[in-house]
Amino acid sequence: MKWIQFEYEGNTHYGVIDGEMVQVTDLAWEDVLSKRPFTPLAALPLADIQPLNPIGRPHKIICIGLNYLDHCRETGAVPPERPLIFTKFTTAMNDPDGEVRWSAALTQKVDYEAELAVIIGKNGRYIPESDALSYIAGYTAANDITARDLQRSDGQFIRGKSLDSFCPMGPAFVTADDIPDPQNLEIESRLNGRVMQESNTSQMIFPVAKLISFCSQAFTLEAGDVLLTGTPHGVGIGRTPQLFMQNGDEIVVEVEGIGSLRNWCRVDDGKEQPLIS
């Protein structure tokens, strides 16, 4: 089932995609997450609605770095022996079709990262890998946008990954029963129509089940938490010459079975609030 959160005539709703229509419900995100039964209230054309981030505000955005071998090679990084965990602040969340904004006074090297996002469906700690997939409510697409200059100068990831608007997700939340195998999904990104990343989740170093189990040994996973599972090769910093997003660019992330997440880049001049990196 493909759920979306959307705005229509000033009101926010959850609905189920049905072809070119959306079946409107009275459910909130917590109801969707808990699989509460529903009866459609109305049907609206998809073309008439404004899609929003489909998963509400999670407790945690857990991110995995260097989880595709080819991405390690292009960035000159040694493949990790165990999952590399970092986080993005929830204030970085953004909507489908939303603007990704940054100040040129703060960063000039903003990069894209296409990722499969896993949504946790129930609380868990010390989850065995063999049972890990049962903790998944569903999936969406994400763009782990990164200010590479901040990431490199800081020596850790959080600030460069957490600028406001730097975590678009969507366009839909697809329930786990519609994606029985998260390790066989095509994933790509396109910058202004040009394919930049093109891979398959089968190329992950650590599969989704391993990531869930590994994380749960250290901290509790809560219903609604988001796990970003890493990005494949083709990012801008790994290219020769390097390529970063610019004002007015269109960036699209597409994950098989989920859909296309499109966003637009907007560079602020920084005059209103001068920023120091």
N, C-alpha and C positions, 0 to 999 in steps of 0.2 A: 504494500500500500504506500502511495506517495502522498505525504502530507505537506502542505505549505501554510505558512503564516502570511497574511496579506492585509493590505488596507483597501477599503472600498467605501467611498462616500464618507470619509472621515472616521470610520470605525475599523477596528482590528479584529480579524477572525482567523480561525483555523479551518481548513477544508482539505478535501481529498481530490487529487487530480483525477479526472475521468475524461480521457481524450482531450478535447479542446475546451472542456468545461471544468469548473471546480465545484464540488458539492460542499456547500457551506454548512458548518456545524456550530453548536454553541459551546464547544469544548475549549478549555485552556490548555496550555502546554503540559501541565501536570496530568491532565486527563489523557492527552495523547500518549504521554510517556507510560502511563499505567494501563493503557489499552482499554479505556472505558468505552463501553458500547455507545453508539450514537445513531441518531436518525437524521438524515440530511434535512435542512430547513429550506434550502433553495439551491438553485444552480446558477452560476455566473460564468460568462465567457472568460477564459484566461486572459484574453486581450484587454479586458476591462479592469483588471485589478493591478495593484502595485505590490509585487512580492517583497517580503521582509525576511530577515534572518529567521530560519524555520525552527530554531531550537530554544528560544528564550535566552535567559542569562544563566549560564552554568555556574556551579560552584568553582570549578577548576577547568582550565584549558591546559592539558598536559601535552607536551610536544616531544617528538623524538627526532634527534638529529642524526644525520649520516646513516640513514637506514636503507639506502640503495647503493650497491657496490660501485656502479658507474658514477654516481654522484660523488662518492669518496674520491674516485680517480680524478675527476675533473677539477676538484677543489684542492687536490694535493694532500688530502687528509688520510691518515691511517685508518682503515676500517675498524670500528670499535669491537672489543671483545664482548661487551655487554651493551644493552641499550643506553643511549645517551639522552638523558631527560633534562628538559628545561620547561619553561612556562611562558605563556603570554598573558598579560593582564586582560580581564574580561572587558575593560573599557576599549580594547582594540576591536571589538566585534563590529561587523559592518554587514549591510544588506546586499542582496543581489541588486545590480544596477546602481549601487551606492558609489559615491566618490571616495577614492583613496587619496587622502590629503596629507601633505607634508610641507614644511617650510624649507626653502633653499638655504636659510641661515643655519639650519640644523643638520640636514643631510642632503647629499647630492648623488648618492649611490643606492637607489631604491630598487630592489630586486623582487621578482615573483617566485613563488614555489607552489606548484600544484600538489595537492595532498588529498588522500582519502581520510575523512574524519569519522571516527567511531563514537557513537553516543551510548554511554553506559545506561543500562535499564534498571539495575537494582544495586543496592549497596553490597560491597564485598571486601573481604580482607583475606589474605593468604589463599588466593584462588588457584587451584591446580590448572596447569595449562590444558589438560584434557577436558576441563569443564568451562574454560574461559569464554568460549563463544556464546554460552547460554546467558552470559551477563550483558550481552549487547542488545540494546533496544532497536538500533538501526544505524543508518549511515547518511552522511551528506558530503558534499565537496567543500574544500576550503582552499584559500590562498594564504599561505604563511608568508606574508609580505615582510621584507626585511631591509632595514637600513644597514647596508654592509659596512659603511665607514664607521658607524657607531658600534656595530658588532665587533669589528676588528680593533678599534681603539679602546673599547671597554674591557676586552679580554673575556667577556661573557656575553650571553645572548639577550638578556631580558629587555634592556632599554631599546636596543635596535629592532627587537621583534614586537614591541608593545606600544608603538605610537598609535594614537587614536586613529581608528579606521583601518588598521593594518591586519585585521583578521576577518575578511569577508567569508561568509558561509552560505550555502544554498545550492541550487534554488529550492530543493525539496529535502525533506527528511523521509528516507525510504526505510520501511521497517525491515527487520532482519530476515523475516521469512521470504522477502523478495530478493534477498542477496544471500543465498545459503553459503557461498564460498567467497569470502572477501579477498582471497589470494589469486583471483583470476579476473581482474577488472582492468580494462584499458584506461589509461590516464594520460592526459595531455594538457599543455597550456599553449595559448596562441596570443601573440602580441601584435596588435594591429593586423590580424588575419594571418600572420606568419607563425607556423608551428615552431615552438621553441623546445617543448618537452614532449616526448612521446614514448611511453613505456607501458608496463603492466605491473600490477601489484604482486605478481608472482616473483618479481625481482627484488622484493624486500629481503634484507639480511635477516631481520627478526620478524616473523609473521605476527599477525594481529593477536593470535592466542598467546604467543610468547610475551608480547608487550603487556597485555592485560595482566597476566600472571606475575611478570616481573615487577610492574608498578605496585601491585597489591601486596607484595612482600614488604614494601616500605611504608605505604600509606593507604588509607581506606579509599576505595573508589565509591562514589556516591551516584545515585540515579541522576542523570542529566549531565554528568561530567563529560567533557569532550576530550578525545585522544586523537591528536594529529599524528599520523603514522610515518611521516617523512616524505621527502620529495625525490624524484628521479633526476637523472642528468638533464642538462640543457639550461640550467639557470644562467642568468646574465653574467655573474662573476666568474663562471667557469669557461666563458667564451673568449676567443681571441679574434679581434679585440673585445674587451669586456663591453657588455651592453646593459644599460640600466633604463628604467622607465622614465618617461618625460611627461611634461604637462600636456594633457589632451589625449594621451595614449589610451587605447582600449586593451584591457587584459582579460582573457577568458580562460577559465579552468573547466575542463570537462572530465567527468568520471563516468564510465560505463554504467548504465542502469540508474543513474542519479540525475544527470542533465548538465547543462552549461551554466556556469557561474560567471557573469560578466560584470566588470567594474571599470570605472573611468578614473584616470589619474588627474589630480589637480594640485599644482604647486603654488603655495602661497608665497608672497614676496617677503613675508616676515617683518613688514614695517610696523604693524600694529603692536606686536610683542616681540622685540628682538630676542633671538635665542642664541645661546652659546653652547657649542658642542663639547 
